[in-house]
């Protein structure tokens, strides 16, 4: 059964079902303390942002959760006022493992948490080691490998995040983010036919700007657009 989350006047989710599938509309948020200590949520559809407010204003985006990802309070960074925000319309599955849980189900959850930890480590490397332009290129390459479809114009995919969320996730200010996207578009590396859609004419050219492109290709080995990458000269 699918349950829609109730929303308060400020856009926060006021209540959700204790278990089962539920939906969040774009812009809704779920405070982390609404999850039980043993609860696990799995993203079935959409993009969920794990965020916390900054003292100086704005938000700190700690994690992005995509379809197939799992999350729990134990996986959250120890930040104050942490919440889960729906960057798009989201469908989540909420559950509490118990003694009756199957071994295969527990193994799948363990693998999902391990993959999330690996992706989090890659993101930490992105923020710590890469220039601003390399961060943007790396993020676009990851989206292309994860969601992209090969078209006559190149690798095409939806942009699940607003420009503001993208800048927060990549630790850039919005003006820098806009300037870098404009530069990539001027160089013919990215085309944005609509605000929520992007096309990469040559994924190999864009990947050349990212020292982590090889690692991302190995993380997303079955991505449709990944076949267009030449990894003969891997740098990661």
N, C-alpha and C positions, 0 to 999 in steps of 0.2 A: 504494500500500500504506500502511495506517495502522499506526504503531508506537506503543505506549504507552511513555511515558517511565518509566525505572526510578527509584524513589524510595529515598533513603537513610533512615536512622532518624530524622533530624531534618526530613524533609519536602523536602529539596532534591533536585532531579533529578540523578542521578549520571551518566546517559548517555542520549543520544538519537541517533537516526539522523543520519548526516551530511547527508542530504537527504531530501526527501519529507514526507509528512504524519505528524504525531505528536500525541499527546494528553497533556494534563496534568489531573490531578484537582484539585478545589478544595483550596487550601491548599499545593499543591506550588509550588516555586520553581526557577528556572533562573538560576544566576549568569551575569552578562553575559559574563564571560570564557570561558564555554563556547561562545559564538558566534565563528565565524571573522571576521576583519576584513572579508572580502568577502561574508559571508553576509547574506541577507535573510530575515526571517520575515514571513509574512502570517497575520493572524488570520482563521480561517474560521468559528469559532464561539466564543462566550463572551466574557469580559472579562478582560483581562490588565492587571496593575498593574506599572508600572515604579517601583521603590522603592529607597530606600537607608536604612540605619539612622541614627537621630539619636544624637548623643553623649550626650544626656540621657535617652535611652530612647525607645522607639517607632520609628515609621518616617516617613520623608518620602516622600510619593507625588508623583512628578515628572510622570508621564503615565498616562493610561488608554488602552488599546488595545481597540478594538471590531472586530466583523467588517468586513473590507475594509481595515483599517489595515495598514500595513507598518512594519517597524522594523529597524534595524541598529545596530551599535556606533557608527557615525558619527552617528546620530541621537540618541544617548544624551547626557544632560548629564554633565559630568565630575565625578561624585560617587563617593566611595569605596564599595566593596562593593555596587555596584548589582546588582539582580536583577530578574527578571521573575516575578511571582507570579500564580498563577491565582486570581482572585476567584470564579470559577465554574469548572465543567468547561470546558476549553478545547481546541479543535482548532487546530493551527498547521501551516502549510506552510513548510518550510525549503528554501531554494535558494541556489545560487551562480551569479550571472550569468556568462556566458562569451561567447566570440566567436560561438557558435552561437545566442545569445539573439536572438529576433526583435525588430525595431524596434518593433512594436506592443506587445510585452510590456514592453520597456524604457520606452515612453511611459506605459503604465498605471502602472508602478511610480513613475515620476517624478511623475505626477499625484497618486498616493496620498501620497507624501512631502510634496508641496506642500500638500495638504489637511491633513495632520497638523501641518505648521508653522503653518498659518493657525489651526487649532484651539488649538494651544499658545499662540499669541499672544493669542487671545481669553481663554484661561484666565489668562494673566499679567495681563491687564486686569482680570479678575474679582477676583483677589487683591489687586491694587494699588489699585483704585479703588472697589470696592463694599463696603458694610457687610456684616456677618455675615448679616443676613436676606436681603439682596440676593444674596449668594453662593449661599445655599441655594436661593432661588427660581430663580436662573439655572441652576443645575445640574439642578433638577427640570424646568424648561422644556426644557433640552437633551435630557434623557432622553425626555421626552414627544414632542418633535419627531423624535427619531431612532428610537424604538422603539414609540411609542404607537399604540394601536388605538382607533378611535372606538366607544364602547359607549353604551348607554342611560344609564349613570351618568356618562359623561364620557370623558376620555382615559385609557386604562388601559395600564399597562406594568409590566414586571418591574423590580425594583430589583437591579441586578447586584452592588452593593457592600454590605458590612456597614456598620453605623453607624460603626464605627471607621475603616474605609477612607474613608468619606465625609468624616468630620471631618478626617482627615489630608490628603485631596485639597483640601479647602476651607480649610486652615490654621486650623481651629477646634479647640478642645478638645472631647472627647466630651460633656461636660456641656452646653456651649453648643449643640452640635449637637442634642442631645435636646430641650433647651428650645425651640429654634427650630422643630423639627418639631412639637412639641406645640402651639406657638402657631399654626402654619399649619393644623393639624388643628382646633383650637378655632375658628378663623375660617372653617372650611368650605372651605378652599382645597385641602386634601389629605386623602384617605381612604386608609388602609392596612388593607385587609381581612385581609391576612396580612403577615408580616414581610418577605417578598420580593416584594410586589406593591403598587402604588400606583395610585390613580385621582385624576385632577384633574377635579372637576366642571365648572369653567370655566377653560380654559387662558388665556383673555383676562384674567381677573382675576388669576391668578397671574403672568402675563407683565407685568402693570402694575407689579409689584414689581421687575422686572429691567430696568435701563437697556440691557442687551445683548440683549433679546428680539428686536428687529428684526434684528440681526446674525445671531443664531442661526437665525432663520427663513430668511434668505438662504443660510446655510450648509447647511441641510437643507431645500431647496425642495420636495422631493417627499414629505415626511412626511405621513402620513394625517391627523394631528391638526392640522397646520399650517394647514389650510384654515379652522379655527375661529378663527384669530387675526385680529383687525382691526388691520392695520398702517397705518391712515390717519395715526396720530400716532406714527410711529417716533421713537424716542429714541436710536437707535444708527446 
